[in-house]
Amino acid sequence: MIVEIDGKTIAVEKVPNVMRLMEKLSINKEAYLVIVNDRLVTEDYRLNKDDSVKLIKVVSGG
């Protein structure tokens, strides 16, 4: 599957769900929103090999 993160595109082997993907990429799940096929999803969302995944960094200020 193709994953876009921080403006870069990488190919990732099949992972069962979003949580495993984030673990594989060593990404803090609280720091990113996950968009799969143009839909916001949760960490338990099951991924398919043809999914288009975007990880968008959450930014907050004070």
N, C-alpha and C positions, 0 to 999 in steps of 0.2 A: 504494500500500500504506500501511497505517497503522503508524506507529512510535511506541512509547511510550518516552520517555527522561526520567529525572529527574522523574517525576510529570506530565509533559506529553505530550500526544498530538499528533503532526504527520502530515500526509499527505506522502508522498514518491513522486515519479514512479518508474517501473520502473527498477531497477538489476539487473545480472546476478547479483551475489553479495554476500555480507556485507562483504567487503573494500571493494568499491566504495561500498556504502552508508556505511560508516564514513568513507571518504575524502570522500564528498559532504557528510557532516555535520561534517567536521573533528574527528573523534573519534579519540583514541588507542586503538588496538586492544588494548593491554595493560591499559587502565583499565576495560574493560567486558566483561561476559559477554553473549552474544547468545542469546536464547531465541526460537525461531521455532515457532509453533503448539505451545507448551508443551514444546518440546524444546531442550536445549542444543546449539548447533551451532558449527562451526568457521568461520573466515573464508572458506573456499572453498565453503561451502554455497551452492547456486544458489537464488535467491529467485523466487517467483511473485507476480503482482500481488495475489492474494487472501491472501497470508500475513499473519499477525499477528506483529509483531516487537516484542520488548521488549529494551531495552538496560539492563542492571543494573550499576551502578558497583561495582567491586571495592574493598573496604575491608580494609586490613590495619593491624595495630598492632604495637607493639614493647614 
